[in-house]
Amino acid sequence: MSDSIQDFGRFALAFEQSFAGDDWTAVAGQVTDDLVWIVRGPHEPLAGTFVGRDAAIAAVDESCAAFDRRFDKREPKILAGPTPIPGGVHLAWEVTYSREGVDPFVLRGEEWDFFRDGKLDLHRESIHNTAELYEYLAKHDRALRPAR
C-alpha cells in the first residue's frame, strides 16, 4: 500500500525536474500507462481531458509551451495541502509567472491527484481565474515570448 502524500511528492518533484529540463521522462516514470489528465477552465491547449500516458504528457508539454515558457520565471506555491483524501490528495495552489517588462501574473487553482501502485492515475485540476488569465494574455501578448 502506498502513501498518497509520498506519491504526490515524488510526482511533484518529477514534474518540476521535467519542466526545468524540458524533458518529460521523469514524469513518465511517475504515471500509469492509462493516466487520465483533466484540466478545467481555459480552452486547449491550456486545458482539456487527455487519456493515456503519452497523450497526457504531450498535453502538459504543449500547455507549458503555450503559456509557462513564455515567461522568464515560474514560481509554484502550495496554498493548502496536500491533504489526504481517499486514494489521493487535494491541494490548492498558485503559480506566479514573471517576465521583465510586464506585471507578474498569478494563476490560481486546485487539484485532486489519485494514485495506483504509487503512480499518478488520475489528475483533476481546476483553474480558478481563467478570465483574468485571458485578459492578461490579451494585454501582454506582444511582450511575452512567443508560444512555441
Secondary structure as UniProt FT lines:
FT   HELIX           4..21
FT   HELIX           25..28
FT   TURN            29..30
FT   STRAND          31..40
FT   TURN            44..45
FT   STRAND          48..51
FT   HELIX           53..66
FT   HELIX           68..70
FT   STRAND          73..85
FT   TURN            86..87
FT   STRAND          88..99
FT   TURN            100..101
FT   STRAND          102..116
FT   TURN            117..118
FT   STRAND          119..127
FT   HELIX           130..140
FT   HELIX           141..143
//
